[in-house]
Amino acid sequence: MSYHIKEAAAFLFEFIAECYKQQKTIPEEIMTIFNKFLFAFLSIGGIDMLSEAEKEVAENVRTLFLEQHQKHIV
């Protein structure tokens, strides 16, 4: 089961990164679900399950999330 959860998280990180790259908007209600899943995955040490390439994508998505969060604060 952990393999499938890891694969789902890796896919979501890649999907979100690709959407940002192509300037496609993901609806906020969908992003909320993605965020909850990804934050839960990371909170249990999921980052250690990812390959180096997947970790790089996850880090890029984390940076995008922080930038988006800062825009909402300002």
C-alpha positions, 0 to 999 in steps of 0.5 A: 500500500505504501508504494501506491501512496508514494506513487500517488504523491509523486504523480501529484507533485509532478502534475501540480508542477506541470500545471504551473509550468503550463500556466494552467489553473487548478480549481481551489477546491481541488488544490485543497484536497491535493494539499491535504493529501500531500501534507499528510504524506510529507508529515509522516516522512513521505519525502524519504520514500521519493527518488532524488528526481521526485524530491526535486519536483516536490521541493519545486512544488513546495516553493510554488505553494509558499509563493501562492500562500504569500500572495494571499497574505498580501 
